[in-house]
């Protein structure tokens, strides 16, 4: 059974900012990117341990999926997957 997907306000804002940035050049590619992020989050709800542990944290509950140049970071909670961050892969995460 799939876990519930919960988006943090920060992650939702990240996705919106990234799509706005991509949309300056192509609204179509911004929409495609958003759809791909949604697909990744849905697969995390079905298979939460599919993503790798985030190297900066080494916590098995904090995982990520790589999507092109972007990282979708999520936390596995009892009964839910919380999407905590969507960021460019070149950015280091704060501890």
PyMOL Python script that loads the backbone (N, CA, C, O; Angstrom):
from pymol import cmd

cmd.read_pdbstr("""\
ATOM      1  N   UNK A   1       0.839  -1.178   0.000  1.00  0.00           N
ATOM      2  CA  UNK A   1       0.000   0.000   0.000  1.00  0.00           C
ATOM      3  C   UNK A   1       0.887   1.245   0.000  1.00  0.00           C
ATOM      4  O   UNK A   1       1.867   1.322   0.741  1.00  0.00           O
ATOM      5  N   UNK A   2       0.537   2.197  -0.823  1.00  0.00           N
ATOM      6  CA  UNK A   2       1.321   3.431  -0.949  1.00  0.00           C
ATOM      7  C   UNK A   2       1.162   4.302   0.292  1.00  0.00           C
ATOM      8  O   UNK A   2       0.089   4.386   0.891  1.00  0.00           O
ATOM      9  N   UNK A   3       2.255   4.938   0.649  1.00  0.00           N
ATOM     10  CA  UNK A   3       2.228   5.893   1.753  1.00  0.00           C
ATOM     11  C   UNK A   3       1.623   7.212   1.279  1.00  0.00           C
ATOM     12  O   UNK A   3       1.590   7.495   0.081  1.00  0.00           O
ATOM     13  N   UNK A   4       1.156   7.997   2.208  1.00  0.00           N
ATOM     14  CA  UNK A   4       0.634   9.328   1.906  1.00  0.00           C
ATOM     15  C   UNK A   4       1.807  10.235   1.530  1.00  0.00           C
ATOM     16  O   UNK A   4       2.885  10.129   2.115  1.00  0.00           O
ATOM     17  N   UNK A   5       1.605  11.115   0.570  1.00  0.00           N
ATOM     18  CA  UNK A   5       2.618  12.094   0.165  1.00  0.00           C
ATOM     19  C   UNK A   5       2.273  13.434   0.795  1.00  0.00           C
ATOM     20  O   UNK A   5       1.157  13.930   0.641  1.00  0.00           O
ATOM     21  N   UNK A   6       3.227  14.014   1.499  1.00  0.00           N
ATOM     22  CA  UNK A   6       3.051  15.316   2.138  1.00  0.00           C
ATOM     23  C   UNK A   6       4.163  16.228   1.627  1.00  0.00           C
ATOM     24  O   UNK A   6       5.341  15.879   1.711  1.00  0.00           O
ATOM     25  N   UNK A   7       3.796  17.390   1.100  1.00  0.00           N
ATOM     26  CA  UNK A   7       4.777  18.370   0.624  1.00  0.00           C
ATOM     27  C   UNK A   7       5.002  19.425   1.691  1.00  0.00           C
ATOM     28  O   UNK A   7       4.050  20.023   2.192  1.00  0.00           O
ATOM     29  N   UNK A   8       6.257  19.652   2.038  1.00  0.00           N
ATOM     30  CA  UNK A   8       6.554  20.767   2.944  1.00  0.00           C
ATOM     31  C   UNK A   8       6.365  22.059   2.159  1.00  0.00           C
ATOM     32  O   UNK A   8       6.514  22.058   0.937  1.00  0.00           O
ATOM     33  N   UNK A   9       6.041  23.159   2.830  1.00  0.00           N
ATOM     34  CA  UNK A   9       5.923  24.440   2.121  1.00  0.00           C
ATOM     35  C   UNK A   9       7.220  24.795   1.388  1.00  0.00           C
ATOM     36  O   UNK A   9       7.181  25.354   0.292  1.00  0.00           O
ATOM     37  N   UNK A  10       8.356  24.475   1.985  1.00  0.00           N
ATOM     38  CA  UNK A  10       9.643  24.767   1.352  1.00  0.00           C
ATOM     39  C   UNK A  10       9.790  24.014   0.028  1.00  0.00           C
ATOM     40  O   UNK A  10      10.178  24.603  -0.982  1.00  0.00           O
ATOM     41  N   UNK A  11       9.480  22.714   0.031  1.00  0.00           N
ATOM     42  CA  UNK A  11       9.609  21.914  -1.184  1.00  0.00           C
ATOM     43  C   UNK A  11       8.649  22.395  -2.271  1.00  0.00           C
ATOM     44  O   UNK A  11       9.017  22.461  -3.444  1.00  0.00           O
ATOM     45  N   UNK A  12       7.429  22.726  -1.884  1.00  0.00           N
ATOM     46  CA  UNK A  12       6.458  23.239  -2.866  1.00  0.00           C
ATOM     47  C   UNK A  12       6.959  24.548  -3.471  1.00  0.00           C
ATOM     48  O   UNK A  12       6.834  24.772  -4.675  1.00  0.00           O
ATOM     49  N   UNK A  13       7.525  25.407  -2.627  1.00  0.00           N
ATOM     50  CA  UNK A  13       8.094  26.662  -3.120  1.00  0.00           C
ATOM     51  C   UNK A  13       9.286  26.437  -4.014  1.00  0.00           C
ATOM     52  O   UNK A  13       9.453  27.132  -5.016  1.00  0.00           O
ATOM     53  N   UNK A  14      10.134  25.459  -3.661  1.00  0.00           N
ATOM     54  CA  UNK A  14      11.284  25.111  -4.507  1.00  0.00           C
ATOM     55  C   UNK A  14      10.826  24.713  -5.895  1.00  0.00           C
ATOM     56  O   UNK A  14      11.356  25.195  -6.897  1.00  0.00           O
ATOM     57  N   UNK A  15       9.827  23.818  -5.952  1.00  0.00           N
ATOM     58  CA  UNK A  15       9.336  23.340  -7.245  1.00  0.00           C
ATOM     59  C   UNK A  15       8.774  24.492  -8.065  1.00  0.00           C
ATOM     60  O   UNK A  15       9.012  24.575  -9.270  1.00  0.00           O
ATOM     61  N   UNK A  16       8.037  25.370  -7.425  1.00  0.00           N
ATOM     62  CA  UNK A  16       7.460  26.520  -8.134  1.00  0.00           C
ATOM     63  C   UNK A  16       8.563  27.428  -8.685  1.00  0.00           C
ATOM     64  O   UNK A  16       8.481  27.871  -9.830  1.00  0.00           O
ATOM     65  N   UNK A  17       9.588  27.706  -7.884  1.00  0.00           N
ATOM     66  CA  UNK A  17      10.695  28.567  -8.326  1.00  0.00           C
ATOM     67  C   UNK A  17      11.447  27.945  -9.497  1.00  0.00           C
ATOM     68  O   UNK A  17      11.783  28.633 -10.461  1.00  0.00           O
ATOM     69  N   UNK A  18      11.712  26.636  -9.412  1.00  0.00           N
ATOM     70  CA  UNK A  18      12.437  25.958 -10.490  1.00  0.00           C
ATOM     71  C   UNK A  18      11.612  25.982 -11.770  1.00  0.00           C
ATOM     72  O   UNK A  18      12.140  26.249 -12.849  1.00  0.00           O
ATOM     73  N   UNK A  19      10.328  25.706 -11.650  1.00  0.00           N
ATOM     74  CA  UNK A  19       9.458  25.728 -12.839  1.00  0.00           C
ATOM     75  C   UNK A  19       9.353  27.130 -13.428  1.00  0.00           C
ATOM     76  O   UNK A  19       9.307  27.284 -14.648  1.00  0.00           O
ATOM     77  N   UNK A  20       9.316  28.151 -12.579  1.00  0.00           N
ATOM     78  CA  UNK A  20       9.318  29.528 -13.079  1.00  0.00           C
ATOM     79  C   UNK A  20      10.600  29.817 -13.850  1.00  0.00           C
ATOM     80  O   UNK A  20      10.567  30.446 -14.908  1.00  0.00           O
ATOM     81  N   UNK A  21      11.731  29.355 -13.316  1.00  0.00           N
ATOM     82  CA  UNK A  21      13.019  29.566 -13.977  1.00  0.00           C
ATOM     83  C   UNK A  21      13.068  28.852 -15.326  1.00  0.00           C
ATOM     84  O   UNK A  21      13.459  29.449 -16.329  1.00  0.00           O
ATOM     85  N   UNK A  22      12.675  27.588 -15.356  1.00  0.00           N
ATOM     86  CA  UNK A  22      12.654  26.831 -16.613  1.00  0.00           C
ATOM     87  C   UNK A  22      11.659  27.453 -17.579  1.00  0.00           C
ATOM     88  O   UNK A  22      11.909  27.511 -18.783  1.00  0.00           O
ATOM     89  N   UNK A  23      10.528  27.920 -17.053  1.00  0.00           N
ATOM     90  CA  UNK A  23       9.469  28.492 -17.872  1.00  0.00           C
ATOM     91  C   UNK A  23       9.849  29.774 -18.586  1.00  0.00           C
ATOM     92  O   UNK A  23       9.190  30.161 -19.551  1.00  0.00           O
ATOM     93  N   UNK A  24      10.901  30.439 -18.129  1.00  0.00           N
ATOM     94  CA  UNK A  24      11.361  31.635 -18.847  1.00  0.00           C
ATOM     95  C   UNK A  24      11.792  31.290 -20.265  1.00  0.00           C
ATOM     96  O   UNK A  24      11.636  32.092 -21.186  1.00  0.00           O
ATOM     97  N   UNK A  25      12.333  30.094 -20.431  1.00  0.00           N
ATOM     98  CA  UNK A  25      12.756  29.641 -21.759  1.00  0.00           C
ATOM     99  C   UNK A  25      11.700  28.789 -22.437  1.00  0.00           C
ATOM    100  O   UNK A  25      11.508  28.875 -23.650  1.00  0.00           O
ATOM    101  N   UNK A  26      11.010  27.962 -21.649  1.00  0.00           N
ATOM    102  CA  UNK A  26      10.037  27.053 -22.239  1.00  0.00           C
ATOM    103  C   UNK A  26       8.994  26.633 -21.208  1.00  0.00           C
ATOM    104  O   UNK A  26       9.298  25.913 -20.257  1.00  0.00           O
ATOM    105  N   UNK A  27       7.782  27.085 -21.407  1.00  0.00           N
ATOM    106  CA  UNK A  27       6.703  26.676 -20.517  1.00  0.00           C
ATOM    107  C   UNK A  27       6.447  25.177 -20.632  1.00  0.00           C
ATOM    108  O   UNK A  27       6.088  24.519 -19.656  1.00  0.00           O
ATOM    109  N   UNK A  28       6.634  24.655 -21.828  1.00  0.00           N
ATOM    110  CA  UNK A  28       6.432  23.217 -22.050  1.00  0.00           C
ATOM    111  C   UNK A  28       7.399  22.401 -21.201  1.00  0.00           C
ATOM    112  O   UNK A  28       6.983  21.454 -20.535  1.00  0.00           O
ATOM    113  N   UNK A  29       8.681  22.754 -21.216  1.00  0.00           N
ATOM    114  CA  UNK A  29       9.666  22.000 -20.433  1.00  0.00           C
ATOM    115  C   UNK A  29       9.477  22.197 -18.935  1.00  0.00           C
ATOM    116  O   UNK A  29       9.784  21.298 -18.152  1.00  0.00           O
ATOM    117  N   UNK A  30       8.985  23.341 -18.533  1.00  0.00           N
ATOM    118  CA  UNK A  30       8.671  23.558 -17.118  1.00  0.00           C
ATOM    119  C   UNK A  30       7.559  22.594 -16.694  1.00  0.00           C
ATOM    120  O   UNK A  30       7.630  22.003 -15.617  1.00  0.00           O
ATOM    121  N   UNK A  31       6.541  22.435 -17.530  1.00  0.00           N
ATOM    122  CA  UNK A  31       5.444  21.518 -17.218  1.00  0.00           C
ATOM    123  C   UNK A  31       5.930  20.071 -17.207  1.00  0.00           C
ATOM    124  O   UNK A  31       5.524  19.283 -16.352  1.00  0.00           O
ATOM    125  N   UNK A  32       6.795  19.723 -18.152  1.00  0.00           N
ATOM    126  CA  UNK A  32       7.356  18.363 -18.198  1.00  0.00           C
ATOM    127  C   UNK A  32       8.173  18.096 -16.939  1.00  0.00           C
ATOM    128  O   UNK A  32       8.071  17.020 -16.350  1.00  0.00           O
ATOM    129  N   UNK A  33       8.980  19.065 -16.524  1.00  0.00           N
ATOM    130  CA  UNK A  33       9.783  18.901 -15.314  1.00  0.00           C
ATOM    131  C   UNK A  33       8.872  18.688 -14.107  1.00  0.00           C
ATOM    132  O   UNK A  33       9.114  17.787 -13.304  1.00  0.00           O
ATOM    133  N   UNK A  34       7.841  19.496 -13.973  1.00  0.00           N
ATOM    134  CA  UNK A  34       6.913  19.362 -12.845  1.00  0.00           C
ATOM    135  C   UNK A  34       6.268  17.972 -12.837  1.00  0.00           C
ATOM    136  O   UNK A  34       6.134  17.352 -11.782  1.00  0.00           O
ATOM    137  N   UNK A  35       5.873  17.490 -14.009  1.00  0.00           N
ATOM    138  CA  UNK A  35       5.264  16.159 -14.101  1.00  0.00           C
ATOM    139  C   UNK A  35       6.249  15.076 -13.688  1.00  0.00           C
ATOM    140  O   UNK A  35       5.866  14.104 -13.036  1.00  0.00           O
ATOM    141  N   UNK A  36       7.513  15.237 -14.060  1.00  0.00           N
ATOM    142  CA  UNK A  36       8.536  14.254 -13.689  1.00  0.00           C
ATOM    143  C   UNK A  36       8.776  14.256 -12.175  1.00  0.00           C
ATOM    144  O   UNK A  36       8.959  13.198 -11.572  1.00  0.00           O
ATOM    145  N   UNK A  37       8.775  15.440 -11.569  1.00  0.00           N
ATOM    146  CA  UNK A  37       8.947  15.513 -10.111  1.00  0.00           C
ATOM    147  C   UNK A  37       7.773  14.826  -9.415  1.00  0.00           C
ATOM    148  O   UNK A  37       7.969  14.078  -8.456  1.00  0.00           O
ATOM    149  N   UNK A  38       6.574  15.074  -9.889  1.00  0.00           N
ATOM    150  CA  UNK A  38       5.386  14.439  -9.304  1.00  0.00           C
ATOM    151  C   UNK A  38       5.484  12.920  -9.440  1.00  0.00           C
ATOM    152  O   UNK A  38       5.147  12.192  -8.506  1.00  0.00           O
ATOM    153  N   UNK A  39       5.941  12.440 -10.592  1.00  0.00           N
ATOM    154  CA  UNK A  39       6.085  10.997 -10.794  1.00  0.00           C
ATOM    155  C   UNK A  39       7.106  10.403  -9.821  1.00  0.00           C
ATOM    156  O   UNK A  39       6.904   9.309  -9.295  1.00  0.00           O
ATOM    157  N   UNK A  40       8.198  11.124  -9.586  1.00  0.00           N
ATOM    158  CA  UNK A  40       9.218  10.659  -8.642  1.00  0.00           C
ATOM    159  C   UNK A  40       8.639  10.594  -7.234  1.00  0.00           C
ATOM    160  O   UNK A  40       8.894   9.636  -6.504  1.00  0.00           O
ATOM    161  N   UNK A  41       7.864  11.600  -6.845  1.00  0.00           N
ATOM    162  CA  UNK A  41       7.298  11.592  -5.493  1.00  0.00           C
ATOM    163  C   UNK A  41       6.276  10.467  -5.343  1.00  0.00           C
ATOM    164  O   UNK A  41       6.192   9.842  -4.286  1.00  0.00           O
ATOM    165  N   UNK A  42       5.509  10.209  -6.383  1.00  0.00           N
ATOM    166  CA  UNK A  42       4.542   9.115  -6.319  1.00  0.00           C
ATOM    167  C   UNK A  42       5.240   7.771  -6.208  1.00  0.00           C
ATOM    168  O   UNK A  42       4.768   6.888  -5.492  1.00  0.00           O
ATOM    169  N   UNK A  43       6.368   7.601  -6.912  1.00  0.00           N
ATOM    170  CA  UNK A  43       7.097   6.340  -6.794  1.00  0.00           C
ATOM    171  C   UNK A  43       7.721   6.206  -5.412  1.00  0.00           C
ATOM    172  O   UNK A  43       7.861   5.093  -4.903  1.00  0.00           O
ATOM    173  N   UNK A  44       8.099   7.331  -4.794  1.00  0.00           N
ATOM    174  CA  UNK A  44       8.636   7.286  -3.427  1.00  0.00           C
ATOM    175  C   UNK A  44       7.561   6.846  -2.444  1.00  0.00           C
ATOM    176  O   UNK A  44       7.865   6.203  -1.439  1.00  0.00           O
ATOM    177  N   UNK A  45       6.322   7.182  -2.722  1.00  0.00           N
ATOM    178  CA  UNK A  45       5.225   6.747  -1.857  1.00  0.00           C
ATOM    179  C   UNK A  45       5.018   5.237  -1.964  1.00  0.00           C
ATOM    180  O   UNK A  45       4.665   4.584  -0.982  1.00  0.00           O
ATOM    181  N   UNK A  46       5.237   4.687  -3.153  1.00  0.00           N
ATOM    182  CA  UNK A  46       5.094   3.247  -3.361  1.00  0.00           C
ATOM    183  C   UNK A  46       6.314   2.464  -2.887  1.00  0.00           C
ATOM    184  O   UNK A  46       6.190   1.375  -2.327  1.00  0.00           O
ATOM    185  N   UNK A  47       7.499   3.037  -3.122  1.00  0.00           N
ATOM    186  CA  UNK A  47       8.763   2.371  -2.802  1.00  0.00           C
ATOM    187  C   UNK A  47       9.699   3.364  -2.112  1.00  0.00           C
ATOM    188  O   UNK A  47      10.648   3.843  -2.732  1.00  0.00           O
ATOM    189  N   UNK A  48       9.446   3.678  -0.847  1.00  0.00           N
ATOM    190  CA  UNK A  48      10.193   4.746  -0.182  1.00  0.00           C
ATOM    191  C   UNK A  48      11.691   4.501  -0.066  1.00  0.00           C
ATOM    192  O   UNK A  48      12.463   5.458  -0.003  1.00  0.00           O
ATOM    193  N   UNK A  49      12.118   3.251  -0.035  1.00  0.00           N
ATOM    194  CA  UNK A  49      13.538   2.978   0.110  1.00  0.00           C
ATOM    195  C   UNK A  49      14.263   2.873  -1.229  1.00  0.00           C
ATOM    196  O   UNK A  49      15.438   2.510  -1.277  1.00  0.00           O
ATOM    197  N   UNK A  50      13.562   3.190  -2.310  1.00  0.00           N
ATOM    198  CA  UNK A  50      14.175   3.164  -3.635  1.00  0.00           C
ATOM    199  C   UNK A  50      15.239   4.255  -3.765  1.00  0.00           C
ATOM    200  O   UNK A  50      16.274   4.041  -4.396  1.00  0.00           O
ATOM    201  N   UNK A  51      14.990   5.404  -3.178  1.00  0.00           N
ATOM    202  CA  UNK A  51      15.969   6.495  -3.221  1.00  0.00           C
ATOM    203  C   UNK A  51      17.152   6.200  -2.328  1.00  0.00           C
ATOM    204  O   UNK A  51      17.052   5.429  -1.374  1.00  0.00           O
ATOM    205  N   UNK A  52      18.279   6.824  -2.649  1.00  0.00           N
ATOM    206  CA  UNK A  52      19.473   6.605  -1.825  1.00  0.00           C
ATOM    207  C   UNK A  52      19.417   7.499  -0.584  1.00  0.00           C
ATOM    208  O   UNK A  52      18.729   8.519  -0.558  1.00  0.00           O
ATOM    209  N   UNK A  53      20.160   7.085   0.439  1.00  0.00           N
ATOM    210  CA  UNK A  53      20.290   7.948   1.617  1.00  0.00           C
ATOM    211  C   UNK A  53      21.031   9.205   1.194  1.00  0.00           C
ATOM    212  O   UNK A  53      21.969   9.133   0.401  1.00  0.00           O
ATOM    213  N   UNK A  54      20.626  10.340   1.706  1.00  0.00           N
ATOM    214  CA  UNK A  54      21.279  11.608   1.394  1.00  0.00           C
ATOM    215  C   UNK A  54      22.678  11.579   2.030  1.00  0.00           C
ATOM    216  O   UNK A  54      22.797  11.436   3.247  1.00  0.00           O
ATOM    217  N   UNK A  55      23.735  11.712   1.218  1.00  0.00           N
ATOM    218  CA  UNK A  55      25.095  11.596   1.750  1.00  0.00           C
ATOM    219  C   UNK A  55      25.418  12.584   2.868  1.00  0.00           C
ATOM    220  O   UNK A  55      26.181  12.259   3.778  1.00  0.00           O
ATOM    221  N   UNK A  56      24.849  13.778   2.810  1.00  0.00           N
ATOM    222  CA  UNK A  56      25.142  14.788   3.821  1.00  0.00           C
ATOM    223  C   UNK A  56      24.602  14.415   5.203  1.00  0.00           C
ATOM    224  O   UNK A  56      25.079  14.937   6.211  1.00  0.00           O
ATOM    225  N   UNK A  57      23.623  13.526   5.263  1.00  0.00           N
ATOM    226  CA  UNK A  57      22.976  13.209   6.540  1.00  0.00           C
ATOM    227  C   UNK A  57      23.225  11.785   7.025  1.00  0.00           C
ATOM    228  O   UNK A  57      23.292  11.557   8.233  1.00  0.00           O
ATOM    229  N   UNK A  58      23.361  10.833   6.126  1.00  0.00           N
ATOM    230  CA  UNK A  58      23.541   9.426   6.498  1.00  0.00           C
ATOM    231  C   UNK A  58      22.474   8.950   7.483  1.00  0.00           C
ATOM    232  O   UNK A  58      22.762   8.261   8.461  1.00  0.00           O
ATOM    233  N   UNK A  59      21.242   9.339   7.192  1.00  0.00           N
ATOM    234  CA  UNK A  59      20.087   8.933   7.986  1.00  0.00           C
ATOM    235  C   UNK A  59      19.186   8.122   7.059  1.00  0.00           C
ATOM    236  O   UNK A  59      18.748   8.644   6.035  1.00  0.00           O
ATOM    237  N   UNK A  60      18.897   6.862   7.385  1.00  0.00           N
ATOM    238  CA  UNK A  60      18.094   6.030   6.481  1.00  0.00           C
ATOM    239  C   UNK A  60      16.677   6.556   6.234  1.00  0.00           C
ATOM    240  O   UNK A  60      16.023   6.125   5.285  1.00  0.00           O
ATOM    241  N   UNK A  61      16.201   7.465   7.060  1.00  0.00           N
ATOM    242  CA  UNK A  61      14.860   8.037   6.864  1.00  0.00           C
ATOM    243  C   UNK A  61      14.882   9.210   5.895  1.00  0.00           C
ATOM    244  O   UNK A  61      13.828   9.608   5.399  1.00  0.00           O
ATOM    245  N   UNK A  62      16.053   9.776   5.611  1.00  0.00           N
ATOM    246  CA  UNK A  62      16.159  10.917   4.700  1.00  0.00           C
ATOM    247  C   UNK A  62      16.790  10.414   3.405  1.00  0.00           C
ATOM    248  O   UNK A  62      17.948   9.999   3.378  1.00  0.00           O
ATOM    249  N   UNK A  63      16.012  10.460   2.352  1.00  0.00           N
ATOM    250  CA  UNK A  63      16.417   9.870   1.078  1.00  0.00           C
ATOM    251  C   UNK A  63      16.240  10.872  -0.050  1.00  0.00           C
ATOM    252  O   UNK A  63      15.621  11.922   0.120  1.00  0.00           O
ATOM    253  N   UNK A  64      16.793  10.527  -1.199  1.00  0.00           N
ATOM    254  CA  UNK A  64      16.664  11.414  -2.351  1.00  0.00           C
ATOM    255  C   UNK A  64      16.602  10.611  -3.629  1.00  0.00           C
ATOM    256  O   UNK A  64      17.087   9.484  -3.720  1.00  0.00           O
ATOM    257  N   UNK A  65      15.987  11.238  -4.606  1.00  0.00           N
ATOM    258  CA  UNK A  65      15.994  10.721  -5.974  1.00  0.00           C
ATOM    259  C   UNK A  65      16.602  11.812  -6.831  1.00  0.00           C
ATOM    260  O   UNK A  65      16.301  12.994  -6.660  1.00  0.00           O
ATOM    261  N   UNK A  66      17.451  11.411  -7.744  1.00  0.00           N
ATOM    262  CA  UNK A  66      18.096  12.343  -8.659  1.00  0.00           C
ATOM    263  C   UNK A  66      17.255  12.402  -9.926  1.00  0.00           C
ATOM    264  O   UNK A  66      16.872  11.372 -10.482  1.00  0.00           O
ATOM    265  N   UNK A  67      16.975  13.607 -10.369  1.00  0.00           N
ATOM    266  CA  UNK A  67      16.153  13.829 -11.551  1.00  0.00           C
ATOM    267  C   UNK A  67      16.895  14.818 -12.435  1.00  0.00           C
ATOM    268  O   UNK A  67      16.752  16.031 -12.277  1.00  0.00           O
ATOM    269  N   UNK A  68      17.689  14.300 -13.366  1.00  0.00           N
ATOM    270  CA  UNK A  68      18.519  15.176 -14.190  1.00  0.00           C
ATOM    271  C   UNK A  68      19.525  15.888 -13.302  1.00  0.00           C
ATOM    272  O   UNK A  68      20.325  15.241 -12.625  1.00  0.00           O
ATOM    273  N   UNK A  69      19.491  17.206 -13.301  1.00  0.00           N
ATOM    274  CA  UNK A  69      20.394  18.010 -12.479  1.00  0.00           C
ATOM    275  C   UNK A  69      19.806  18.353 -11.113  1.00  0.00           C
ATOM    276  O   UNK A  69      20.388  19.149 -10.375  1.00  0.00           O
ATOM    277  N   UNK A  70      18.679  17.773 -10.772  1.00  0.00           N
ATOM    278  CA  UNK A  70      17.976  18.145  -9.548  1.00  0.00           C
ATOM    279  C   UNK A  70      17.880  16.982  -8.566  1.00  0.00           C
ATOM    280  O   UNK A  70      17.918  15.812  -8.948  1.00  0.00           O
ATOM    281  N   UNK A  71      17.754  17.337  -7.306  1.00  0.00           N
ATOM    282  CA  UNK A  71      17.593  16.382  -6.225  1.00  0.00           C
ATOM    283  C   UNK A  71      16.220  16.578  -5.601  1.00  0.00           C
ATOM    284  O   UNK A  71      15.839  17.697  -5.259  1.00  0.00           O
ATOM    285  N   UNK A  72      15.482  15.488  -5.455  1.00  0.00           N
ATOM    286  CA  UNK A  72      14.204  15.506  -4.748  1.00  0.00           C
ATOM    287  C   UNK A  72      14.460  14.779  -3.425  1.00  0.00           C
ATOM    288  O   UNK A  72      14.629  13.559  -3.402  1.00  0.00           O
ATOM    289  N   UNK A  73      14.486  15.529  -2.340  1.00  0.00           N
ATOM    290  CA  UNK A  73      14.817  14.996  -1.019  1.00  0.00           C
ATOM    291  C   UNK A  73      13.520  14.771  -0.252  1.00  0.00           C
ATOM    292  O   UNK A  73      12.643  15.634  -0.211  1.00  0.00           O
ATOM    293  N   UNK A  74      13.422  13.593   0.355  1.00  0.00           N
ATOM    294  CA  UNK A  74      12.217  13.279   1.122  1.00  0.00           C
ATOM    295  C   UNK A  74      12.570  12.544   2.400  1.00  0.00           C
ATOM    296  O   UNK A  74      13.639  11.948   2.533  1.00  0.00           O
ATOM    297  N   UNK A  75      11.632  12.609   3.335  1.00  0.00           N
ATOM    298  CA  UNK A  75      11.783  11.948   4.634  1.00  0.00           C
ATOM    299  C   UNK A  75      10.710  10.871   4.735  1.00  0.00           C
ATOM    300  O   UNK A  75       9.530  11.127   4.492  1.00  0.00           O
ATOM    301  N   UNK A  76      11.134   9.668   5.095  1.00  0.00           N
ATOM    302  CA  UNK A  76      10.189   8.571   5.281  1.00  0.00           C
ATOM    303  C   UNK A  76       9.698   8.613   6.724  1.00  0.00           C
ATOM    304  O   UNK A  76      10.474   8.484   7.671  1.00  0.00           O
ATOM    305  N   UNK A  77       8.400   8.797   6.864  1.00  0.00           N
ATOM    306  CA  UNK A  77       7.747   8.865   8.175  1.00  0.00           C
ATOM    307  C   UNK A  77       6.802   7.678   8.315  1.00  0.00           C
ATOM    308  O   UNK A  77       6.473   7.043   7.314  1.00  0.00           O
ATOM    309  N   UNK A  78       6.359   7.366   9.516  1.00  0.00           N
ATOM    310  CA  UNK A  78       5.355   6.304   9.650  1.00  0.00           C
ATOM    311  C   UNK A  78       4.074   6.686   8.900  1.00  0.00           C
ATOM    312  O   UNK A  78       3.388   7.636   9.278  1.00  0.00           O
ATOM    313  N   UNK A  79       3.764   5.957   7.861  1.00  0.00           N
ATOM    314  CA  UNK A  79       2.542   6.192   7.099  1.00  0.00           C
ATOM    315  C   UNK A  79       2.604   7.289   6.066  1.00  0.00           C
ATOM    316  O   UNK A  79       1.603   7.560   5.403  1.00  0.00           O
ATOM    317  N   UNK A  80       3.767   7.942   5.905  1.00  0.00           N
ATOM    318  CA  UNK A  80       3.845   9.060   4.945  1.00  0.00           C
ATOM    319  C   UNK A  80       5.265   9.243   4.422  1.00  0.00           C
ATOM    320  O   UNK A  80       6.243   8.796   5.021  1.00  0.00           O
ATOM    321  N   UNK A  81       5.331   9.906   3.301  1.00  0.00           N
ATOM    322  CA  UNK A  81       6.592  10.373   2.732  1.00  0.00           C
ATOM    323  C   UNK A  81       6.475  11.889   2.646  1.00  0.00           C
ATOM    324  O   UNK A  81       5.592  12.410   1.964  1.00  0.00           O
ATOM    325  N   UNK A  82       7.369  12.600   3.339  1.00  0.00           N
ATOM    326  CA  UNK A  82       7.349  14.064   3.303  1.00  0.00           C
ATOM    327  C   UNK A  82       8.402  14.550   2.320  1.00  0.00           C
ATOM    328  O   UNK A  82       9.590  14.274   2.489  1.00  0.00           O
ATOM    329  N   UNK A  83       7.969  15.273   1.293  1.00  0.00           N
ATOM    330  CA  UNK A  83       8.889  15.883   0.340  1.00  0.00           C
ATOM    331  C   UNK A  83       9.407  17.141   1.025  1.00  0.00           C
ATOM    332  O   UNK A  83       8.637  18.055   1.319  1.00  0.00           O
ATOM    333  N   UNK A  84      10.720  17.186   1.279  1.00  0.00           N
ATOM    334  CA  UNK A  84      11.263  18.285   2.064  1.00  0.00           C
ATOM    335  C   UNK A  84      12.022  19.307   1.234  1.00  0.00           C
ATOM    336  O   UNK A  84      12.172  20.453   1.658  1.00  0.00           O
ATOM    337  N   UNK A  85      12.508  18.910   0.048  1.00  0.00           N
ATOM    338  CA  UNK A  85      13.340  19.828  -0.720  1.00  0.00           C
ATOM    339  C   UNK A  85      13.429  19.382  -2.167  1.00  0.00           C
ATOM    340  O   UNK A  85      13.536  18.189  -2.450  1.00  0.00           O
ATOM    341  N   UNK A  86      13.385  20.328  -3.072  1.00  0.00           N
ATOM    342  CA  UNK A  86      13.710  20.102  -4.481  1.00  0.00           C
ATOM    343  C   UNK A  86      14.760  21.152  -4.801  1.00  0.00           C
ATOM    344  O   UNK A  86      14.493  22.349  -4.702  1.00  0.00           O
ATOM    345  N   UNK A  87      15.956  20.710  -5.185  1.00  0.00           N
ATOM    346  CA  UNK A  87      17.059  21.646  -5.374  1.00  0.00           C
ATOM    347  C   UNK A  87      17.973  21.208  -6.492  1.00  0.00           C
ATOM    348  O   UNK A  87      17.964  20.045  -6.895  1.00  0.00           O
ATOM    349  N   UNK A  88      18.758  22.135  -6.991  1.00  0.00           N
ATOM    350  CA  UNK A  88      19.748  21.812  -8.007  1.00  0.00           C
ATOM    351  C   UNK A  88      20.817  20.933  -7.374  1.00  0.00           C
ATOM    352  O   UNK A  88      21.203  21.149  -6.226  1.00  0.00           O
ATOM    353  N   UNK A  89      21.286  19.960  -8.105  1.00  0.00           N
ATOM    354  CA  UNK A  89      22.250  19.004  -7.587  1.00  0.00           C
ATOM    355  C   UNK A  89      23.582  19.585  -7.186  1.00  0.00           C
ATOM    356  O   UNK A  89      24.315  18.973  -6.409  1.00  0.00           O
ATOM    357  N   UNK A  90      23.916  20.766  -7.705  1.00  0.00           N
ATOM    358  CA  UNK A  90      25.208  21.377  -7.358  1.00  0.00           C
ATOM    359  C   UNK A  90      25.191  22.058  -5.989  1.00  0.00           C
ATOM    360  O   UNK A  90      26.242  22.430  -5.467  1.00  0.00           O
ATOM    361  N   UNK A  91      24.013  22.218  -5.417  1.00  0.00           N
ATOM    362  CA  UNK A  91      23.913  22.867  -4.099  1.00  0.00           C
ATOM    363  C   UNK A  91      24.126  21.859  -2.985  1.00  0.00           C
ATOM    364  O   UNK A  91      23.569  20.762  -3.012  1.00  0.00           O
ATOM    365  N   UNK A  92      24.924  22.234  -2.021  1.00  0.00           N
ATOM    366  CA  UNK A  92      25.117  21.402  -0.841  1.00  0.00           C
ATOM    367  C   UNK A  92      23.979  21.653   0.136  1.00  0.00           C
ATOM    368  O   UNK A  92      23.483  22.773   0.254  1.00  0.00           O
ATOM    369  N   UNK A  93      23.576  20.612   0.828  1.00  0.00           N
ATOM    370  CA  UNK A  93      22.514  20.756   1.816  1.00  0.00           C
ATOM    371  C   UNK A  93      23.103  21.202   3.128  1.00  0.00           C
ATOM    372  O   UNK A  93      24.215  20.811   3.486  1.00  0.00           O
ATOM    373  N   UNK A  94      22.360  22.020   3.847  1.00  0.00           N
ATOM    374  CA  UNK A  94      22.786  22.458   5.176  1.00  0.00           C
ATOM    375  C   UNK A  94      22.533  21.350   6.186  1.00  0.00           C
ATOM    376  O   UNK A  94      21.600  20.563   6.033  1.00  0.00           O
ATOM    377  N   UNK A  95      23.341  21.292   7.188  1.00  0.00           N
ATOM    378  CA  UNK A  95      23.137  20.262   8.220  1.00  0.00           C
ATOM    379  C   UNK A  95      22.073  20.694   9.206  1.00  0.00           C
ATOM    380  O   UNK A  95      21.765  19.959  10.144  1.00  0.00           O
TER     381      UNK A  95
END
""", "prot")
cmd.dss("prot")
cmd.show_as("cartoon", "prot")
cmd.util.cbc("prot")
cmd.orient("prot")
